Amino acid sequence: MLENWAVVPTCLPLVRRRCPACGTERYRASGKFRVNAHHKLLDAWLLVLCTGCGDTAKLTILERVNVRSVRPDLLDRLQDNDLGLFSELLQDPVVQRRNHVALDWTGAWRLDVDRTARREGDAIDVAVHFKARIPIRPVRLIAEGCGLSRAEVGRLLAAGKVVSATRLTSRLSGDFTFTRKH
């Protein structure tokens, strides 16, 4: 039987960056943009708020870009504080690298398990789909989805009862499949 599992974000992740004012290592996403025009040049930032002191930090999206080179629909979404665009840009690896930040997904995702009717003792094939780039250890997902401890999943891996073409011991943020044999 094939089961489909989905890793779904439940809220925006925290941003890992040191606050110069209070030294806290986490910022929360405000969901707002700041757009500033200098004659024909445009700057745009994502605004994030320090979890310790509440100071605002700006994550650069556009810097000194000619207004005519920005798509009108993108400019409208920036000015309307489109939460979908905010989430998309926050998860963009280029934006993260450019601003020297990382995302903390702790408590910001859930695993949706589609349990099909199966008989006890049957082997199951599971396809895991990520709705966002959330780095998670597959062992943790398998443990949560099957109702096992991580140590038990580790023992099943060692015994060859959980197999996959993908390495299951390191973090993944992309789709993968595995088979659990009984």
N, C-alpha and C positions, 0 to 999 in steps of 0.2 A: 504494500500500500504506500502511496505517496502522500506525505503530509506537507503542507505549506506553512511555514512559520514566517512572521514578519517582525523585524525590529523597527519600531515606530517611535519617532520623537514625540514626547508629550509636552515639551516646552523648549524654549531657547536655552542652549547650554550657557554655563558661566565661561567667562573669558579669563584665561590665566595670563596675568600681567601684573607687575609690581607697581603699586601706587606710590608716587613720589612723596605724597603728603603724609600718609599714615603707615606705609609699609605693607599693607594688606596685599595678598597675592591674587585676589579674585575681583572681577568686575561682573556685573549683571547687565544683560542687554536691555537697553531702554526701548528698542523698537522704533527709534526716531533717527532721522537723517539731519544733517546740517548741510545746506547748499549755499555757497557763497559765490557771487560773480564779481570779477574784477574786469570791468569793461567787457571785452569779448572772451575773457578766460573764465573758466568755471572750476571750482573746487567742490568736492563732496566728501562727507565723512559719515561713518556710523558712530552714533553716540553710545557710550557704555558708562555705567555708574559704578563707582567703587562700593563694594559691599561693606567696607569698614567706615569710611567717612562721607560717602555720598558724592565725592568729587567726580566731575565728568571728564572722560578722556575721549579723544577722537581717533577713530581708525580710518586712515585714508583710503578712499575709493577712487576718486578722480583728483588729479592735481594739475592745475594750470592747463586744462584741456579747452580747446576752442569750442565755444557753445554750438557752433554749426556741426561739429563732429559728433555730438551726443544725440542719439536717437530721441525724437520727441516723446515717444512712449516711455522711455527710460527716465527722461527728465520729469515727466508727469508723475511717474511712480515714486521718484525721489522726493518730489515736492509734496506728495500726498502721504508720505510716511507709510508706504506699502509694506506690511509686516511680512508678506511672502518674499518680497525682494530683499528685505532686511535679513531674513533667515538664509536665503540663498547666498547673499554676499558674505555673511558671517561665516558660512561653511566653506567658502571658496579658498582652496589652498594658496592661491596667489595672494589674496588679501591677507591671509594669516602670516605668510612669509614676509610680505612687505611691511607689516606692522609688528613683526616679532612677537606674535601672540600664539597661544594654543587654546583649544577648547576643552572644557571640563564637562563631560557628559554625565557625571554622577547624578543619578536620580532624575535625569531628563529624558528617559526612554522607557519603553515597555516592550515585552515580547508577546505578540499575538500568536497563539498556537491554534491551528486548524486541526482538531483531532477528528480523523475519520474513523468510522467503525472498523475495528480490527479485532481479530481473535488473539487471545493471549498466546504467546509463544511465536507469533509471526514476526518476521524481520520487517522493519519499517525503513523506508527511504524518506528522508526529510530534505526539502529544499528551503534554505533560509534566504530571505530577501531583505535587504536593507533599504529603508525609505529615505535615509540620509546617511552621510558618511560618519558613522558612529563607530569609533574603534573599540571593539569588545573582544575578549578572549572567547573563542568558540566553546571551550570547556564550560565556561559560565553559562552560555546560552543553552547548551545541551543539558546541563544540570537543572537549570530552571524549567526548561521545556519538558523534561522527562520526570521531574520531581525527585531528582537524586542529589546527593552531595557532590561537590567538585572532586573530592577524594575518590568517590565511587566511580565517577566518570573517568578519572585518571586510571583507575584499575581496569575499567572496561577497555580503554584505549590500549593499555599495556597487554591485555589478554587478546586483543584483536577483535573484540566484540563491537567496537565502534570504529568504523573505517571511513576514510574519505580520501579523495584525490588531493585535497587541500590540507596543508599542515594545520592541525587543530590546536597546537600549543602556543602559538603567538597571536598577537592581536590582528583582527581582520576588520575591514569596514566595507567589504564587498560581498556579494552573494556567493554562497557555497552550498554544497550538498554533502550529506553523510548518510551512512547506513548503520542502523543498530540491529545487531543479530542477537537472538535469544538463545 
